[in-house]
Amino acid sequence: MNSAIELAEEAGQNGDVPVGAIILDPTGNLIAKASNRKERDRDPTAHAEILAIRAASAAIASKYLDNCTLYVTLEPCPMCAGAIVQARISLLVYGTDDPKTGAIRTVANIPDSSMSNHKLAVLGGILESATKKQLKSWFLKRRN
């Protein structure tokens, strides 16, 4: 999660909401990393999770990321939760809940819903204080 936090810091310094994501293969090797790039790329789909999933799929030459673990600093939104399910990621680890658009546990629960064709394990609240502080600090600076 510390690597994802560093990537989130990079995103924040470049004008994007500070969210970072990394994906590890089944043996624990880093196969992808990304930070939010919505503002930089002018692309509404350039969330850290989506970019990391694309990179991981390219790295292993498969649309399925079975037995891979995704670490992300903020609870994924509905778009990212759908992509995580479609990629068949086995474990999602995230930092802080998203009370506005969290689609894993907070506002909605896409992975456990009847529309999900894949179930994944989820660990939330990992390094929560650090990830929450990072986000709050970024938004406070942005508003001032």
Secondary structure by P-SEA (a helix, b strand, c coil): caaaaaaaaaaaaacccbbbbbbbcccccccccccccccccccccccaaaaaaaaaaaaacccccccbbbbbcccccaaaaaaaaaacccbbbbcccccccccccccccccccccccbbbbbbcccaaaaaaaaaaaaaaaaac
